[in-house]
Amino acid sequence: MLAFLVPGAFAHQSAASSLQYREAQIVAQYQQGSVYRNKSADWGPSPIGVRETRPVNAYIPPHQPMYDIKGRIITPPTANETQFIAWMRAHTQQKDRTFLQEKWQLAAAAIRNGELTHKRVLAAFLLTPREWFVRPRNLSNAYKNTPQPIGWGQTITDPETDIALTNALDPKPDQRVLEIGTGSGYQSAFLSELSNFVYTIEIVRPLGRETDQLYRLYTPLMPQYANIHRRLGDGYYGWPEYAPFDRIIVTTGIDHIPPVLLKELKPGGIMVIPVGPPTGESVLLVTKTVEPDGTVSIGRRILPGYARTVWVPFTAASGGTHNSDGRSPQ
């Protein structure tokens, strides 16, 4: 048995019963596509809302999570697929047998391939409902191992890549994680099963609004999503209010490592980022070391299996993509 962190699972039947009606509403809204209709919501400065780009020190970083993922520990069966599916349907909001079967098979393949080596990352993947974050028109493809379009020229990354990059980061509950490129919202949801402090930036405003609606909708069922701090803005410049970060994940391709992100990476931290020409970026695992004399050294290596991959571009707020010198095209 593996000890799984399951903030979204219910240890008591009374808790599950109290949310069944809400769950039914969510399922109905999701199937109808109505989750995405309100694109003009006022996000404001609420703790779990999307934040517009603001000056440094505009607000104080939280010292406590909105919900502590360390507080709920439960041990679902992992011996075989049948037991896993039965447990998930009984203890979580994930009921669809086909999705659960496909998720199990993806995890098993990632373990065989050596891309999934950490038990906590396995638990997080199995517990994160990817089907909640693919868009309705691609719902049946939620666990297909290919990128899926989510609108505005963006995609949700294939699940195998999500697993590999998250496994490389392996964030701990008290470590701060920065994601550049919120996109569908799935990656940060995945990370919120592992860290109490997740920060994510999206540059495409309507996509960010759409994903924010999803987080707001699902937080009553998955309280760890309250720990996902969202902002609209150009991720090239990071999020200095909350730096330094123990882990940084960039989900867009660029031809260099943004200097600001290196600065915001904590000594001893890890960054994963696709770097290279648009015809094929390699996912780099970047580490940062500070010597006693203050000398900073940056380590880089290609994540095995992720040389010459293709990603959506790292776009700039002024349009186009970021040049190697850090300036945006005019």
C-alpha positions, 0 to 999 in steps of 0.5 A, a space after each residue: 500500500 502507498 500512503 496517498 495525500 488525498 485532500 479531495 477524498 472523503 474519510 467520512 461518509 457524512 462529508 461525502 453525502 453533504 457534497 453529492 448535490 454540489 457534485 451533481 451540479 458540477 457534472 451537469 454544468 461541465 457536460 453542458 459546457 456552462 462552466 465556461 460561459 461567464 468570461 467577464 467575472 471580476 477576479 479582484 484580489 481574493 485569496 483564490 482569485 486571479 490577480 492582475 499584474 501589480 507592483 512589487 510588494 502590492 500584497 504580502 505573501 501568505 505564510 499559511 496555506 488556505 488548506 493544508 494538504 498534510 492534514 489528510 492522509 488515506 491509503 487507497 489500494 494500489 495492488 491492482 486496477 480493479 481495486 483502485 477504480 472501486 476505491 476512487 469511485 467510493 471515496 472521491 468525486 471521480 466516478 467514470 470507470 473509463 477515465 479511471 482505467 485510462 489514468 491507471 494505465 498511463 501511470 503504469 506506463 510511466 512507471 515502466 518507462 522510468 518517468 514516474 519514480 516518486 510515490 507522492 507524484 504517483 498519488 497526485 497524478 491518480 487523484 487529479 481529475 484531468 477530465 475536469 480541465 480538458 474542454 468539453 469538446 475534447 472530454 472523451 480524450 482527457 487521458 489520451 496521450 496527446 496534447 488537446 486544444 483548449 482555445 486561443 491557440 493553446 493546448 493542455 499538455 499530454 499527460 505523459 509529459 505532465 507526469 515526467 515534468 512533475 516527477 522531475 520537480 517532486 515538490 514538497 508540501 512546504 515548498 513554493 512552486 511557480 508555474 509559467 503558463 496556467 493554460 487549462 489549469 490541470 498542471 497547477 491542480 496536479 501540483 496542488 496535491 503536492 505543494 501547499 503554495 502554488 503560483 501560476 501566471 497566464 498571459 492569455 486573458 480570456 483563457 485565464 478567466 476561463 480557467 479561474 472559473 474552473 478553480 472557483 467551481 471546483 474548490 468546494 470539492 477540492 479545497 487544495 485548489 484554494 492554494 493555487 494563487 493566480 495572476 494574469 501577466 507576462 510570466 517572463 518576469 516571474 512573480 517577485 512578490 512571492 520569490 524565491 521559489 523552490 520549484 519553477 515549471 515553464 510550460 511554453 517554449 523559448 530559446 533561452 532561460 529567462 534571467 528573472 526566473 533564474 534570479 527567482 529560483 531559490 538556491 538548491 531549487 529546480 526549474 524545468 523549462 523547454 529551451 531551443 528553437 521553435 522547431 524543437 525545444 529540449 526540456 531542461 532540468 535547471 539547478 541553481 547553487 550558491 557557493 559560500 563565497 557568493 558565486 552562483 552556478 547554474 546546472 543544466 541537463 536535458 530531461 531524458 526523453 524530452 530532446 527536440 519536443 514542440 511547445 506553444 511559444 512563450 509569448 510576450 505581453 506586447 505581442 509576439 515572442 520574447 527574443 533572446 535578449 529579453 526584449 519583446 518584438 515591436 
